[in-house]
Amino acid sequence: MNPADLRWSIARYPAALIDRVALADGRAVTLRPVLPQDAGLTQAFYRSLSPSSRYLRFHMGVASLSSAVLRAFTEIDYDGHLALLAEVFDDDDEERQVADARFVRRADAPIADFAVAVADDWQGVGLGSTLIDRMLAAARRRGIVRLDGEVLAVNRPMLGLLRGRGFALRTDPQDARLVRASISTGAAPPDAIGTPADVAFAGG
Ligand SMILES: CC(C)(COP(=O)(O)OP(=O)(O)OC[C@H]1O[C@@H](n2cnc3c(N)ncnc32)[C@H](O)[C@@H]1OP(=O)(O)O)[C@@H](O)C(=O)NCCC(=O)NCCS
């Protein structure tokens, strides 16, 4: 094989999304886009959630992620599919993931579906709302015009968080156990982004 044919094909890692965030109780986390080598970290995170938090996240009992889901969660393109994790380090520099947030853009529209989960012992100190804010800003920059989410009607913390951030909440007419949440990101719809004439004028 010609060495010139060997290409590293991962999308460019969005390092600008790496940040250190102080939380309401004085603890701090590092936020960063997920990497393929985070599969073990992500599996340990979801396994560490209480059954109740896992149920609220996946809407069913999930003990651990299958290898296919784990790959889909960690091998992402950072554009249509973006995932941010929050992590902390112990005294031996051992990493622990304490939150996961992601959106996945639909194939047929500039709309993305989002989901978030925070470790039980890190809930209620602003991590979930920080991650939603980062997701919204990143979606806007990627030309995604709307974020949609499905929340169980019994999930008061999530509904409170979303209501406080201006999401529209509507009970699913087909299934009263589900609330559909959506918010406009403020990104211009694709039609308004530019016509070929605009591009020519800009010298593109
Ligand atoms: C829902 C979840 C993501 C919220 O994240 P979080 O980090 O705990 O939330 P925050 O600390 O950012 O809280 C933001 C808002 O949520 C609400 N909230 C958070 N914890 C709450 C609780 N225990 N009871 C009631 N409201 C709560 C409040 O409205 C809060 O607003 P405030 O800023 O006025 O305090 C988190 O609890 C979680 O991961 N739950 C399990 C999985 C899940 O439900 N995922 C969502 C699936 S769609």
The ligand as an SDF file (V2000), in Angstrom:
LIG
                    3D

 48 50  0  0  0  0  0  0  0  0999 V2000
  -32.7070   16.5690   34.0150 C   0  0  0  0  0  0  0  0  0  0  0  0
  -31.2160   16.8230   34.2490 C   0  0  0  0  0  0  0  0  0  0  0  0
  -30.4750   16.7310   32.9260 C   0  0  0  0  0  0  0  0  0  0  0  0
  -31.0560   18.2340   34.8120 C   0  0  0  0  0  0  0  0  0  0  0  0
  -29.6820   18.4950   34.9750 O   0  0  0  0  0  0  0  0  0  0  0  0
  -29.1470   19.2190   36.2920 P   0  0  0  0  0  0  0  0  0  0  0  0
  -27.7110   19.4430   36.1240 O   0  0  0  0  0  0  0  0  0  0  0  0
  -29.5930   18.4340   37.4700 O   0  0  0  0  0  0  0  0  0  0  0  0
  -29.9860   20.5710   36.2210 O   0  0  0  0  0  0  0  0  0  0  0  0
  -29.4940   22.0160   36.7130 P   0  0  0  0  0  0  0  0  0  0  0  0
  -28.7620   21.8940   37.9950 O   0  0  0  0  0  0  0  0  0  0  0  0
  -28.8350   22.6850   35.5840 O   0  0  0  0  0  0  0  0  0  0  0  0
  -30.8900   22.6940   37.0220 O   0  0  0  0  0  0  0  0  0  0  0  0
  -31.5250   23.5670   36.1200 C   0  0  0  0  0  0  0  0  0  0  0  0
  -32.9980   23.6830   36.4370 C   0  0  0  0  0  0  0  0  0  0  0  0
  -33.5830   22.3630   36.4560 O   0  0  0  0  0  0  0  0  0  0  0  0
  -34.5640   22.2860   37.4670 C   0  0  0  0  0  0  0  0  0  0  0  0
  -34.1640   21.2900   38.4570 N   0  0  0  0  0  0  0  0  0  0  0  0
  -32.9480   20.6980   38.5860 C   0  0  0  0  0  0  0  0  0  0  0  0
  -32.9720   19.7770   39.5490 N   0  0  0  0  0  0  0  0  0  0  0  0
  -34.2220   19.7670   40.0510 C   0  0  0  0  0  0  0  0  0  0  0  0
  -34.8960   19.0000   41.0380 C   0  0  0  0  0  0  0  0  0  0  0  0
  -34.2720   18.0310   41.7320 N   0  0  0  0  0  0  0  0  0  0  0  0
  -36.2180   19.2400   41.2700 N   0  0  0  0  0  0  0  0  0  0  0  0
  -36.8600   20.2000   40.5730 C   0  0  0  0  0  0  0  0  0  0  0  0
  -36.2910   20.9540   39.6210 N   0  0  0  0  0  0  0  0  0  0  0  0
  -34.9920   20.7390   39.3500 C   0  0  0  0  0  0  0  0  0  0  0  0
  -34.7060   23.6090   38.0190 C   0  0  0  0  0  0  0  0  0  0  0  0
  -35.7170   24.2710   37.2560 O   0  0  0  0  0  0  0  0  0  0  0  0
  -33.3620   24.2590   37.7650 C   0  0  0  0  0  0  0  0  0  0  0  0
  -33.5860   25.6120   37.6790 O   0  0  0  0  0  0  0  0  0  0  0  0
  -32.8240   26.6680   38.6340 P   0  0  0  0  0  0  0  0  0  0  0  0
  -31.6960   27.1550   37.7560 O   0  0  0  0  0  0  0  0  0  0  0  0
  -33.8680   27.7030   38.8940 O   0  0  0  0  0  0  0  0  0  0  0  0
  -32.3410   25.9310   39.8510 O   0  0  0  0  0  0  0  0  0  0  0  0
  -30.6260   15.8090   35.2780 C   0  0  0  0  0  0  0  0  0  0  0  0
  -31.4090   15.8510   36.4380 O   0  0  0  0  0  0  0  0  0  0  0  0
  -30.5820   14.3760   34.7580 C   0  0  0  0  0  0  0  0  0  0  0  0
  -29.6120   13.9800   34.1170 O   0  0  0  0  0  0  0  0  0  0  0  0
  -31.6300   13.5770   35.0040 N   0  0  0  0  0  0  0  0  0  0  0  0
  -31.6360   12.1850   34.5660 C   0  0  0  0  0  0  0  0  0  0  0  0
  -31.6460   12.0230   33.0470 C   0  0  0  0  0  0  0  0  0  0  0  0
  -32.6750   12.9160   32.4000 C   0  0  0  0  0  0  0  0  0  0  0  0
  -33.7450   13.1390   32.9030 O   0  0  0  0  0  0  0  0  0  0  0  0
  -32.3230   13.4200   31.2120 N   0  0  0  0  0  0  0  0  0  0  0  0
  -33.2080   14.1970   30.4000 C   0  0  0  0  0  0  0  0  0  0  0  0
  -33.8050   13.3190   29.3490 C   0  0  0  0  0  0  0  0  0  0  0  0
  -34.6950   14.2360   28.1340 S   0  0  0  0  0  0  0  0  0  0  0  0
  1  2  1  0
  2  3  1  0
  2  4  1  0
  2 36  1  0
  4  5  1  0
  5  6  1  0
  6  7  2  0
  6  8  1  0
  6  9  1  0
  9 10  1  0
 10 11  2  0
 10 12  1  0
 10 13  1  0
 13 14  1  0
 14 15  1  0
 15 16  1  0
 15 30  1  0
 16 17  1  0
 17 18  1  0
 17 28  1  0
 18 19  1  0
 18 27  1  0
 19 20  2  0
 20 21  1  0
 21 22  1  0
 21 27  2  0
 22 23  1  0
 22 24  2  0
 24 25  1  0
 25 26  2  0
 26 27  1  0
 28 29  1  0
 28 30  1  0
 30 31  1  0
 31 32  1  0
 32 33  2  0
 32 34  1  0
 32 35  1  0
 36 37  1  0
 36 38  1  0
 38 39  2  0
 38 40  1  0
 40 41  1  0
 41 42  1  0
 42 43  1  0
 43 44  2  0
 43 45  1  0
 45 46  1  0
 46 47  1  0
 47 48  1  0
M  END
$$$$
